[in-house]
Amino acid sequence: MSTPHLSSPPVAGGFGFPMGFASCIPATLVTVAAGATRGPALSLALLVVVIGVATLTTAVAAVGTATFAWALHEGFVLGHHGDLILTGRAWQSLAVLPYRLIGTMWWTSVDRR
């Protein structure tokens, strides 16, 4: 009987949230410049990719990045002025992020020998 092998994350744990934080800002800027304020699906899709990158480190980094990504999406794509105003669209976009987090955390927990 073998014991499960937990592989270490590809990126050191201390770099996960800063990497996700630093990736969220240009992702939001690019999507707003590309017109995501008219159709926010592009922004949400790109931020989901950023969250996926943050999960290369730790679950805590992924959760922090997801929270920041949602705040940028809600404040600058849906809200246009950086204000967090919880509208129906904001709650819908918030509902997508936990599914992405669960999926990517599961993926990073799989042994990749």
N, C-alpha and C positions, 0 to 999 in steps of 0.2 A: 504494500500500500504506500503510495507516495503522498507527500504533503504538498499542498498547493504552493506554487512559487509566485510571490507578489513582486512584479517587476517595478523598478523605480520609474518615476515619470521621466520623459525625455528632457524636460526642462526643470531645473531646480525649483523647488517650491516657492522660494522668495521672489522669483521673477514672474510668477503667473499673473497676479493681479496688475502689477505695473505694465506688463506686456499687453494685457487685455484693455486696461485703461487707456494706454497710449494708442491702441488700435481702434478703439471706439470713436475717438475724436475725428480722425481723418475719414473714417468710414461714414460718419454722419455728415461731415462737410461735403464729401463727394456725392452722397445720395441727395442732399438738399440741392446742390448745384445741378444735378441731373434731373431735377424736377420731382423728387419724391414727395414733396408737399401736396402734389395733386393726386398721386397714387402711392401711398406709403408702403406698399408691399415690397418694393425694391429696398427700402431702408431696413425693413424688418428682416428680409432675407440676408442682407449683408451683415447685419448685427448678429444674426444667428450663426453665421460663419465665424465671426470674431469670438463669440462665446465658445464655439467649438475649438478654436485655437487656444483659448484660456484653459480648457480642460486638459490640455497636454501637461498641466502641472498638477494642481490639486483641486478637489471639489470646492474648497473655500474660495480659491481664486476664481473658479467658474461662477460661483454664486455672486461674488462681488462684482465681477465683470458683467454678468447678466443684469444685475440691479442698475449699474451705471449705464449700460446700453439701453435699457428700457427708459431710464430717465432722460437720456439724450433723445431717444426716438419720440417719447411723449412730449418733451419740452420744445424741441426744435423742428421736428417733422410734423407732428400733429398740432402742436400749440403755436409754432412759428416765432415765439418770443422768448423761449426758455422757461416759461412758467409751467409748473406742473398742475394741470387742471384735469381732473379725472372725468373724462367723458366716456361714452360707450365704446368708441374706437380705442381709447387708451386701455380699457379693461380687456378688450379683445386681444390687443397686442401683448398685454401682460399674460394672458392665458396661454400664449404660444411658448413663452420662454421656459416654463417648468418642464414641458415635454422635451424640449431640446436639451435642457440640463440633464434630465434623467437619462436620455439616450446617450449623450456623450460621456456622462460619468460611467454608465455601464460599459461603453466601448473602451474607455481607458482602464477599466478594472479587469478587462479580459487579458489573460496572459499572452503576450506577444513574443514568444521565443522564436 
